[in-house]
Amino acid sequence: EVQLVESGGGLVQAGGSLRLTCAASGFTFDDYAICWFRQAPGKEREGLSCISSSDGTTFYVDSVQGRFSISTDNAKNMVYLQMNSLKPEDTAVYFCGATFGPLPTTQPLKEDILNAWGRGTLVTVSS
């Protein structure tokens, strides 16, 4: 079965950094693009970034461009989200998901493009 498991969330101070990990299993990794979404309290789920597992091409929405960076370790079937210069408004549950086929490149990223989801990891950024 397709399985995605997020880890790495926690409590950080504003201005700090955190790296999230998405561990993937149960599918051919290179056939999918992997994306990160987040959902803040009381808000809609927001797409942030995607990466092509086959060639490493990336896509970012404007709100995280320059602060967040997505990457993969294909040998380990891992996807990472490096988050720098964190702000209190970044507080959210962060999810990874897999979409079959080409890299999504249109804003906003829609959650219905994903074929599988993880359960999320909570990031809390204090003032």
C-alpha positions as CSV (number, residue, x, y, z in Angstrom):
1,E,0.0,0.0,0.0
2,V,1.0,3.6,-0.6
3,Q,2.3,5.1,2.7
4,L,3.6,8.6,3.5
5,V,4.8,9.4,7.0
6,E,5.8,13.0,8.0
7,S,8.2,13.7,10.9
8,G,10.3,16.6,12.2
9,G,7.7,19.0,13.5
10,G,8.1,20.7,16.8
11,L,8.3,24.1,18.6
12,V,10.7,26.7,17.3
13,Q,11.2,30.4,17.9
14,A,10.5,33.0,15.2
15,G,13.5,33.3,12.9
16,G,14.5,29.7,13.5
17,S,14.7,26.8,11.1
18,L,13.3,23.3,10.9
19,R,13.5,20.4,8.5
20,L,10.6,18.2,7.9
21,T,10.9,14.6,6.5
22,C,8.4,12.6,4.4
23,A,9.1,8.9,4.2
24,A,7.5,7.2,1.2
25,S,6.8,3.5,0.6
26,G,4.5,1.2,-1.4
27,F,4.9,2.8,-4.9
28,T,7.5,3.5,-7.6
29,F,9.0,6.7,-6.2
30,D,10.2,8.1,-9.5
31,D,6.7,7.9,-11.1
32,Y,5.3,10.6,-8.7
33,A,5.8,14.2,-7.8
34,I,5.8,14.8,-4.0
35,C,4.2,17.9,-2.5
36,W,4.0,19.7,0.8
37,F,0.8,21.3,2.1
38,R,-0.1,22.9,5.4
39,Q,-3.2,23.7,7.4
40,A,-3.2,26.5,10.0
41,P,-5.8,26.6,12.7
42,G,-9.1,27.8,11.3
43,K,-7.8,28.1,7.7
44,E,-7.9,26.1,4.5
45,R,-5.3,23.6,3.5
46,E,-2.6,25.5,1.5
47,G,-0.2,24.0,-1.0
48,L,3.4,25.1,-0.6
49,S,5.8,23.2,-2.9
50,C,6.3,20.1,-5.1
51,I,9.2,18.2,-6.4
52,S,9.6,15.8,-9.3
53,S,11.1,12.6,-7.9
54,S,12.5,11.7,-11.3
55,D,14.6,14.7,-12.2
56,G,14.5,17.0,-9.1
57,T,12.6,19.9,-10.7
58,T,10.9,22.0,-8.0
59,F,7.9,24.4,-7.8
60,Y,7.1,26.9,-5.0
61,V,4.1,29.1,-4.3
62,D,4.9,32.7,-3.8
63,S,4.3,32.7,-0.1
64,V,7.3,30.4,0.7
65,Q,9.6,31.2,-2.2
66,G,13.0,32.1,-0.8
67,R,12.4,30.7,2.7
68,F,11.5,27.1,2.1
69,S,13.3,24.5,0.1
70,I,12.2,21.1,-1.0
71,S,14.5,18.2,-1.8
72,T,14.7,14.4,-2.1
73,D,16.9,11.5,-1.3
74,N,15.8,9.0,-3.9
75,A,18.0,6.2,-2.5
76,K,16.0,6.4,0.8
77,N,12.6,7.4,-0.7
78,M,12.6,10.5,1.4
79,V,11.4,14.1,0.7
80,Y,12.5,17.0,2.8
81,L,11.1,20.5,3.5
82,Q,13.8,22.8,4.8
83,M,12.1,25.8,6.5
84,N,14.1,28.9,7.3
85,S,13.2,32.3,8.8
86,L,10.1,30.9,10.3
87,K,7.3,33.2,11.4
88,P,4.4,32.7,13.8
89,E,2.1,32.6,10.8
90,D,3.9,29.4,9.6
91,T,2.3,27.6,12.5
92,A,0.3,24.7,11.0
93,V,0.1,21.0,10.5
94,Y,2.3,20.1,7.6
95,F,1.4,17.3,5.2
96,C,3.2,15.5,2.4
97,G,1.3,13.9,-0.5
98,A,2.1,12.1,-3.8
99,T,0.7,12.9,-7.2
100,F,1.1,10.5,-10.1
101,G,2.7,12.0,-13.2
102,P,4.2,15.4,-14.0
103,L,5.2,18.1,-11.6
104,P,2.3,20.5,-10.7
105,T,3.3,24.0,-11.8
106,T,0.1,26.1,-11.3
107,Q,-0.8,28.3,-8.4
108,P,-2.7,27.7,-6.2
109,L,-1.8,24.1,-5.7
110,K,-5.0,22.1,-5.2
111,E,-5.2,19.3,-2.7
112,D,-7.3,17.2,-5.1
113,I,-4.2,16.6,-7.3
114,L,-2.8,14.2,-4.7
115,N,-3.3,10.5,-4.8
116,A,-2.1,9.8,-1.3
117,W,-1.5,11.8,2.0
118,G,0.4,11.4,5.2
119,R,-1.1,12.2,8.5
120,G,0.8,15.4,9.1
121,T,3.3,16.8,11.6
122,L,2.7,19.9,13.7
123,V,5.0,22.9,13.5
124,T,4.5,25.7,16.1
125,V,6.5,28.9,15.8
126,S,6.5,31.1,18.9
127,S,6.8,34.9,18.8
